[in-house]
Amino acid sequence: MLEKIYIKIRLALRNYVIKRPFIDLYFGNYLVNLDISIRRLGILKDNDKYFIHHNGFKINYLKDDYSLINFIKTNNDYEEATRRVVERILKKGDIFLDLGSHIGFYALIAARIVGETGHVYAFEPTPATRDTLDKNVIDNGLKNIITVESFGVSDCSKNVNFIVNSDSSECNKISQFDEGVENLIKIKTISIDKYAIINSIKKINLVKMDIEGAEYQAIIGMRKIISENPDIKLIFEYNRKIMNENGSSRVNIFNILKELGFNKFTIIYRGEIDIEIPRDFELIDLYSKRDNINILVQKIRN
């Protein structure tokens, strides 16, 4: 009962905030942090079932995973604008790569669209999170459409340090450090070009990346498959701070995208905002102050 009352109040607050761009841009994220804090305090009980039914799927989640599931519960959706873009782009028979798949929110949606004539490759290197992803694939009867991989994605095959974030499994990331960091594990990485050769993948329609600052290295590692797929589209999470920590920058990532033939860039935030690079770097930074944002990149033929 308490949870239902809270969600009703929270939805009313969200509807108020998103209709006021200034408030949304600068203060909207406080609502998300409030949700997480309240669930950590145990005020809102989950009845120890650790799964929800949403959008026709059964979605299992980790006991202490407050972010994604919390967002779905309080907003009845997750990254609505990005979800709509993914649903619009993908068609039956398409190939979708979900890099940093987490528990499979986008992988499940994509599998339902592409069907048995298409395929979804979901990469999730965090062991506990990947176990939950596997369970979601099995429980939703999608094992023949979704392949779950344990690799991190980078520019080559190697063993790397990987931080398992104790606050949010969505923030796990490759680390440049090998000491003085808590919850450090070793994972194997692979490039998408190598993975595509091993698995005889020639066509890719959409790649979604949520890999906490490793996007530049991942793009470097998929140059061949990008060059061979003129209609390929990418969606990547823009987090300037973490990009810088990983040794890349916004200039680097957009330069390599342009070199690979991408010429249309769109901020996905409450809708879609077309931008020009480098003219609109400040606009990107403005929107990313509210939260990490997703950017869609495409090759548009003249």
Phi and psi in degrees as a GROMACS rama.xvg file:
@    title "Ramachandran Plot"
@    xaxis  label "Phi"
@    yaxis  label "Psi"
@TYPE xy
-61.2821  -40.7052  LEU-2
-63.7236  -42.3363  GLU-3
-62.4971  -40.2044  LYS-4
-64.2372  -44.765  ILE-5
-62.3119  -45.1392  TYR-6
-62.5697  -38.5011  ILE-7
-62.7104  -44.3564  LYS-8
-64.3352  -43.0606  ILE-9
-63.7743  -41.3345  ARG-10
-64.8301  -37.2789  LEU-11
-64.2753  -41.7959  ALA-12
-63.7216  -42.6717  LEU-13
-62.1385  -45.3392  ARG-14
-61.8271  -34.2427  ASN-15
-68.7079  -44.8589  TYR-16
-67.8544  -45.9121  VAL-17
-70.6522  -14.8179  ILE-18
-86.2114  -1.97287  LYS-19
-126.72  92.2462  ARG-20
-52.9498  -39.9188  PRO-21
-64.3701  -46.7791  PHE-22
-63.4364  -43.1355  ILE-23
-61.1643  -45.0414  ASP-24
-65.7212  -39.7286  LEU-25
-103.467  -20.3867  TYR-26
-127.527  -9.54375  PHE-27
-58.8339  -35.0475  GLY-28
-67.0011  -21.7007  ASN-29
-62.9955  -30.6971  TYR-30
-65.2315  -40.5901  LEU-31
-63.6194  -45.2911  VAL-32
-63.8514  -34.5353  ASN-33
-63.8037  -44.3113  LEU-34
-56.205  -48.2285  ASP-35
-62.2695  -44.1535  ILE-36
-62.2557  -42.1606  SER-37
-64.4196  -40.5508  ILE-38
-69.2159  -35.4568  ARG-39
-64.3419  -33.0669  ARG-40
-72.2425  -13.7007  LEU-41
82.0695  12.866  GLY-42
-67.7567  -36.7657  ILE-43
-102.546  116.401  LEU-44
-90.2458  145.227  LYS-45
-101.603  3.12064  ASP-46
58.0732  22.4196  ASN-47
58.2684  24.2309  ASP-48
-92.633  -28.7065  LYS-49
55.7933  39.2067  TYR-50
-156.158  156.724  PHE-51
-133.54  159.871  ILE-52
-103.925  122.56  HIS-53
-146.584  129.093  HIS-54
56.5654  33.0378  ASN-55
86.1848  2.50096  GLY-56
-114.943  151.218  PHE-57
-93.3021  120.152  LYS-58
-115.601  108.569  ILE-59
-79.2616  152.031  ASN-60
-146.756  162.97  TYR-61
-73.7962  147.881  LEU-62
-53.7825  -44.5151  LYS-63
-102.117  21.2238  ASP-64
-93.6137  101.908  ASP-65
-95.422  -19.6267  TYR-66
-78.5703  -68.569  SER-67
-63.0073  -50.2049  LEU-68
-64.3509  -38.8698  ILE-69
-58.8931  -41.0996  ASN-70
-64.4997  -43.4131  PHE-71
-62.9981  -43.6508  ILE-72
-63.8721  -39.7036  LYS-73
-91.334  -14.9524  THR-74
-122.367  -3.59687  ASN-75
56.9295  28.1893  ASN-76
-172.138  175.094  ASP-77
-143.954  125.387  TYR-78
45.5161  59.3739  GLU-79
-53.2941  -45.428  GLU-80
-64.1802  -42.0619  ALA-81
-67.9316  -41.1871  THR-82
-56.2211  -44.0002  ARG-83
-65.0065  -36.9254  ARG-84
-65.4396  -45.6171  VAL-85
-59.8536  -44.9702  VAL-86
-65.2801  -31.8662  GLU-87
-74.6392  -38.7361  ARG-88
-74.8236  -45.8354  ILE-89
-73.3293  144.298  LEU-90
-131.456  165.119  LYS-91
-56.6212  133.038  LYS-92
90.3758  -3.35661  GLY-93
-76.532  163.338  ASP-94
-112.255  126.469  ILE-95
-123.4  129.461  PHE-96
-107.737  123.199  LEU-97
-111.762  96.2894  ASP-98
-93.4199  116.684  LEU-99
82.0042  54.9237  GLY-100
-71.868  -19.6989  SER-101
58.7391  -126.425  HIS-102
-93.8491  4.69741  ILE-103
99.9411  21.3036  GLY-104
-53.9625  -50.8404  PHE-105
-77.62  -32.8552  TYR-106
-61.9243  -41.6545  ALA-107
-64.6679  -45.9109  LEU-108
-60.9728  -45.696  ILE-109
-63.3423  -40.8075  ALA-110
-61.9147  -38.8518  ALA-111
-64.4164  -32.8834  ARG-112
-78.8563  -49.4653  ILE-113
-74.8672  -26.4617  VAL-114
67.8558  -170.253  GLY-115
-73.5663  -13.6172  GLU-116
-88.5366  -7.43341  THR-117
-112.914  -168.566  GLY-118
-159.267  152.429  HIS-119
-122.202  130.329  VAL-120
-112.503  113.877  TYR-121
-109.897  117.141  ALA-122
-103.121  123.086  PHE-123
-147.704  106.135  GLU-124
-81.9155  -14.7757  PRO-125
-76.2967  118.139  THR-126
-54.8228  -51.7584  PRO-127
-65.9622  -39.076  ALA-128
-67.33  -40.1116  THR-129
-66.0369  -35.5699  ARG-130
-60.337  -40.0202  ASP-131
-68.5681  -39.525  THR-132
-58.9385  -46.5018  LEU-133
-57.9021  -43.4411  ASP-134
-63.499  -39.6312  LYS-135
-65.2832  -38.924  ASN-136
-62.7895  -46.4077  VAL-137
-68.1198  -47.1892  ILE-138
-63.9311  -24.0892  ASP-139
-100.609  10.6133  ASN-140
64.3898  37.9979  GLY-141
-119.306  18.7047  LEU-142
-63.4043  -26.8026  LYS-143
-82.1848  -7.76016  ASN-144
-111.873  -31.5029  ILE-145
-108.519  123.788  ILE-146
-101.78  123.54  THR-147
-98.3271  129.206  VAL-148
-119.83  147.855  GLU-149
-93.0368  -2.13006  SER-150
-72.0067  146.987  PHE-151
-81.8586  158.808  GLY-152
-111.667  130.47  VAL-153
-148.728  -156.11  SER-154
-92.9172  -7.01115  ASP-155
-163.675  175.659  CYS-156
-88.6107  128.245  SER-157
-168.015  166.767  LYS-158
-95.9422  129.795  ASN-159
-132.663  160.753  VAL-160
-78.8132  144.485  ASN-161
-141.233  125.567  PHE-162
-90.7581  124.965  ILE-163
-95.8046  106.879  VAL-164
-72.1717  125.557  ASN-165
-75.7615  -16.9863  SER-166
-90.8153  -35.5414  ASP-167
-154.07  122.782  SER-168
-68.9122  -12.2851  SER-169
-74.0445  -13.3128  GLU-170
-106.131  10.961  CYS-171
-63.9955  143.605  ASN-172
-158.227  157.606  LYS-173
-65.5718  138.517  ILE-174
-117.155  143.643  SER-175
-85.4448  -7.06872  GLN-176
-106.176  149.774  PHE-177
-120.943  8.20575  ASP-178
-155.245  159.413  GLU-179
74.1873  13.5656  GLY-180
-122.6  130.608  VAL-181
-77.5961  154.887  GLU-182
55.49  47.406  ASN-183
-97.2069  128.445  LEU-184
-126.707  170.47  ILE-185
-103.905  136.072  LYS-186
-132.022  163.781  ILE-187
-100.786  139.218  LYS-188
-110.743  162.746  THR-189
-148.185  151.933  ILE-190
-86.6764  150.378  SER-191
-66.15  -33.7068  ILE-192
-60.2572  -44.3974  ASP-193
-67.877  -42.5917  LYS-194
-61.6692  -40.2038  TYR-195
-64.5539  -38.9898  ALA-196
-65.8642  -46.7693  ILE-197
-60.5434  -37.7177  ILE-198
-103.55  12.0616  ASN-199
55.385  42.4924  SER-200
-94.9856  119.174  ILE-201
-109.586  -31.1037  LYS-202
-111.324  131.088  LYS-203
-134.177  129.435  ILE-204
-95.8643  -39.9387  ASN-205
-146.908  134.623  LEU-206
-120.423  126.717  VAL-207
-112.692  128.291  LYS-208
-119.295  124.985  MET-209
-135.651  74.6588  ASP-210
-123.852  28.6603  ILE-211
51.359  57.4834  GLU-212
91.7655  -4.10395  GLY-213
-94.7114  14.544  ALA-214
-62.3644  -41.2446  GLU-215
-59.7259  -48.8296  TYR-216
-63.1306  -37.2798  GLN-217
-64.9301  -40.9823  ALA-218
-65.7378  -41.5404  ILE-219
-55.3636  -38.9064  ILE-220
-81.4555  3.34983  GLY-221
-127.354  24.0239  MET-222
-61.1827  -40.8662  ARG-223
-65.104  -49.3582  LYS-224
-66.5839  -32.3592  ILE-225
-66.1833  -43.7544  ILE-226
-66.2141  -26.9226  SER-227
-89.0197  -5.34623  GLU-228
-124.975  88.5964  ASN-229
-63.0631  -21.1139  PRO-230
-101.287  6.62922  ASP-231
-64.5827  143.753  ILE-232
-125.534  146.606  LYS-233
-121.386  143.408  LEU-234
-123.696  123.376  ILE-235
-130.717  149.457  PHE-236
-81.4459  130.981  GLU-237
-100.518  112.939  TYR-238
-135.337  94.7967  ASN-239
-59.168  -40.2264  ARG-240
-61.3595  -48.5956  LYS-241
-71.9059  -33.3299  ILE-242
-57.3638  -46.6329  MET-243
-62.976  -39.738  ASN-244
-61.752  -31.4464  GLU-245
-89.4927  7.06844  ASN-246
86.4722  10.4949  GLY-247
-114.174  -176.109  SER-248
-153.488  168.192  SER-249
-63.3897  -34.647  ARG-250
-63.6963  -46.8029  VAL-251
-59.0382  -47.9952  ASN-252
-68.4425  -39.2739  ILE-253
-75.5478  -30.5671  PHE-254
-63.7705  -45.0057  ASN-255
-67.9987  -35.2062  ILE-256
-63.2174  -42.0029  LEU-257
-65.4188  -41.3825  LYS-258
-60.3321  -30.6544  GLU-259
-86.7712  4.76149  LEU-260
99.175  1.17519  GLY-261
-76.3533  131.836  PHE-262
-135.527  3.48532  ASN-263
-127.824  126.468  LYS-264
-126.039  132.64  PHE-265
-136.623  122.521  THR-266
-74.0408  130.537  ILE-267
-102.385  105.04  ILE-268
-156.848  108.594  TYR-269
55.2882  14.9109  ARG-270
151.286  -152.198  GLY-271
-130.791  130.109  GLU-272
-124.453  108.372  ILE-273
-70.4595  138.66  ASP-274
-132.47  162.323  ILE-275
-115.931  142.818  GLU-276
-113.864  130.654  ILE-277
-93.0594  4.95323  PRO-278
-54.1893  -38.5018  ARG-279
-103.584  25.341  ASP-280
-57.4513  -41.5738  PHE-281
-64.8668  -34.8994  GLU-282
-66.239  -41.2376  LEU-283
-59.5707  -46.4756  ILE-284
-64.3612  -34.6456  ASP-285
-62.9916  -48.6112  LEU-286
-68.4842  -32.7103  TYR-287
-76.9071  -8.56209  SER-288
-67.1127  -32.6737  LYS-289
-68.8231  -39.9836  ARG-290
-177.097  171.751  ASP-291
-62.6563  143.701  ASN-292
-120.681  156.719  ILE-293
-100.096  143.89  ASN-294
-124.761  129.545  ILE-295
-95.5466  131.627  LEU-296
-124.025  138.202  VAL-297
-139.833  160.382  GLN-298
-104.497  113.108  LYS-299
-106.008  121.66  ILE-300
-78.7198  136.323  ARG-301
